[in-house]
Amino acid sequence: MNDAQGNACPVLHCRFDLAGAGPTDVYAKLVDAATQQGTIMCLNEISGWLLARSSGLPVAESAFLAYIKASELPPFHAGALPATLANGTYLFFCSQEISRTQATGIIETDELLEEQAHWPHAHSTIALDECTGNADRHLGNLVRKAHQDFALIDHGRLLFRGIEPCWQGDELAGLLDHTFDNLLHYNLYHCRNINSPAARTKGFTQCSDSAVHQAQDMRSVFFEISFWCSKLSPGSSAQWLDFLHQRMHRANVFLTQRFGLLNLIPPHALAAAAI
């Protein structure tokens, strides 16, 4: 798959013979390991998968990195591929294919938005994306498995700012208070014209409760994220993990702003949330 399907880089649909699992269908996303942007996007993919899975959100059953020889790749017709690594291979971030309903049919956008609004994990996902600065949760990054049943994919553009698809380690501190577009929140509320104070308050409460429950679970994978930081972007783990910790710590403040509740919540409640 290439940019004709909305992918900024080559994505392979392939099969691996995995130890303990046997033949497994996966989607493999090419990593430009020679550039900082490429390695950070790979680190984002790893972090997003680990954080979502630790929070109990539906994601691919397994994920891993793999080296594939250039000679094993099919032709790619949407521009030149980056240079191979020294051993003639490319690095790929791989995630197990997510099973889908056998007959999804053609679903109109409005119907899809309505299904997502009733998806049990919708507000938990808004909370996760708020804490990780993920502005890329568009309709295509929620895989429809069945009616009102979705799974999360594609975390490569965490901290997406304008046309910049990734962060740099020494810039993370400056992004702690940055407001990131939250497309799932936008789809569930703005696109559906849900603006009543009662609805906003209920949505905020659901997201806030999710953020509280997610925080401890997300910290449980910080060591694993630190390991991959050391492999892909040495020296970035402290800043990246501090960013995640601080964003989780301030989740209520960000979500209050997100739901437009500044005039609905007493000032002392905001002060308490910021402590």
N, C-alpha and C positions, 0 to 999 in steps of 0.2 A: 504494500500500500504506500502511496506517496502523497504529494500535495494535492492531487486531484480528489483525494478523500479527506482533505483538511489536515493532513499531517505535515509538519514542518521538516521532518526527517524520515528516512526510510524505516518502515515497520514491516517485519516479516511475519507471516503466519506459517509456523513450521512445527515440526515434531521432534522432541528430544526423548531419548531413552534414559530416564532418570533412575538413579539407584533407589530401590525401595518402592518406586511408583510405576516403573515400566514406561511404555510409550505414552507421552503426554503432549497434547497440543498446547502451544504457547504463542503469545505475541512477543516478538523480540524487537526492541527499539534500538536503533543504532546510536552509539555514544561516540561523539568526536573527542576521544580521549586526549588529543594533542592540544586542546584548548581549555582554558579555565571555564568558559561558558558551558562547554560540553560536560565537563566533570561535575560542575555544580548542578546542572540539570539532572545528571544521573544520581547525585546525592539527594536531590529533591525527590526523585522517584522512590528511592530507597526509604527516605524518611517518611514520605507520605504513606507508603504501603505499611510500614511498621507502626506508625501512629494511628492510622485508621484501624488496622487489625487489632492493636492493643485496646482500642476504644470499643471494640465489639461491633464495628461497622462492617458491612459486607464488602469484601474485596476479593481479588484472585486468591485461590487457595494457597498458591506458592509463588515465590518470586526469587530470582537468582540472576547472577551475572554470568555471561558465557563469552568465550572467544570463538569466533567463527572465521575460518580461512576465506580470504577473498575469492579463491577459486570455487568455493562452495555456494557463493551467493548467486541468485538469479539476476538478470539484467535490471537496472534501475533507470527509468527513462525521464526522470525529472531533474536533470542537472548532475553535475559531477559529484561523486562521493569524496569525502575527505581522504587524505592519505592513510594508508594502513599503518599499523604499529610496526615496530622493527622486525617482528617475526612473521609479517605478512598476514596478520589477522586484524579483524575488527572486534571491538568490545560492544556487547549488546546487553541492555537491561531486559530481562525476560520475565513475563508474568503468565501464569497458567490461564488458558482460555476459560472464560466464564460461560457456563451453560445458559442458554436462552430458551424461551418457549419455542416450540416447533413451528408455531403459526402466529406470528405477531401481526401480520398484515401491515397495511399502510396507516399510520396513525398521524392525525393532524396535530400541529403544534399545541393548539388549545387543549386538546384531549390529553396530550402528553403532560402538559403543565398541571392539569387537574389530577392526573394520576400521581405525579410527584408530590402534590400538595397533601395527598392522603397516604403517602409512603411513610411507614412508621419511623424511618430513620432520617426524615427530612430535616428536622430541627437539630438533631445531633450532628448532621453533616454541616449545617450552617455554623454551628459552634466550632467544629473542627477546623473548617476553612477560615474562620475568624482568627483562631489561635495560630494558624500556620501561614496566614497571609496569602491564601490561595484565591486568586481572582479569576481562575480559569475553569470554574465548575459550570461550564455551559452544558447544553442539552446532550451534546455528544460525549461528555465525560461522565455521564451516568448511564451505564449499560442497562437497558430494559431486559430483565430476565423473564418477567411475566407481568400480569396485571397488578399495578401498584407495587411492583417488586423490582428494585434497582440495585446495582452494585457500583462502587466507585472505581474509576480508573484514571490514569494520566495525572500525575502530580509533578510533572517536570517543570511547571512554571509557577512554583510557589514564589511569593513576593514579586509577582509580575507588576512592573511599573512602565506604563506606556508601551513602547516597543521593546523594552529590555526584558528578556525572558528569564533572567536569573539575578541573584545577588552576588556581590563580592564580599569576601570575609570581613574586610576592614570597614564595610559600609553598614553592617547589620545594626550596630548601635543606633545609627541615625534613623533606622526604619521602625524602631520599637513603637513609636506613636503614630506611624503612618497609617492613614485610612485606605484600606484596599477595597476595591469593588467586590461585592459578594453577589455573584450572579445567581446563585440558588435562592438567596433571600429576595433578590430583585424579581426573579421568575415567580416565586410563590406569593409575593405581596403586591409589588407594583404592577406586574403584568396582569394580575387578576383583580386589580383595583381594590385590594383589601386594606383599608385605611382606618377603620374604626379603632378608637382607643382600646376597647375590650379585646379585639383581635390582636392588636399589637402587644398588649400586656400579656395575653395568653401565650403568644409566640415567644416573647422575650423570656417568660418564665420557663417554657420548655427548653429553650436554648441555654439559659443560665443554669438550669438543673443539669443539663447534659454536660456543660463545661466543667461543673464541679465534679461530676462522676468521672469524667474523662481524665482530669488532671493527674490523679495518682497513677492511673493505668498508663498514660502516655509517658510519665517519668520512668516507668519500668523498662522502657526500651531505649533510654538515653545512652546506656553503655554501648548498645549495639550500634546506634547512630554514631557515637564517638569513634567506634572501631572503623566504620566506613569513611568517616571524615579523614581519619589518619591515612587510609589507603588512597583516597581520591583527591583530597584537598588538605594536605597536612597544614596544621596551624589554624584551621577554621572551626574545629569542634567547640572550643570554648565560647566563641562568639555565637555560633549557631544554636548551641544548647541554651545559652543565656537568653538569646532572643526568644526561643520557644518557651522557656520558663517564665520570662517576663510577660509575654503575650497571654499565657494561660492565667497568670496572676492578675492581669488587668481585664480579663474576659468580660466581666460584668459591665465595666465602663464602656468598652467597645460595643457590646451588644445593646446597651442602653442607647448609645448614639445611633446604632444601626436601625433600631426599631422606632426611633424618633420619640423616645419617652422622656426627654429631658424636662418637659413641663408636667409630666404625669407622676414622676417619682420624687418624693421629698428630698431636698438637698442632703439631709443627714444620711439618707440611704445610700446616695452616691458616694459620700465621704467614707462610709463604712465599707463599701465595695472596693474602694481604692486602697484600703489598708492592707 
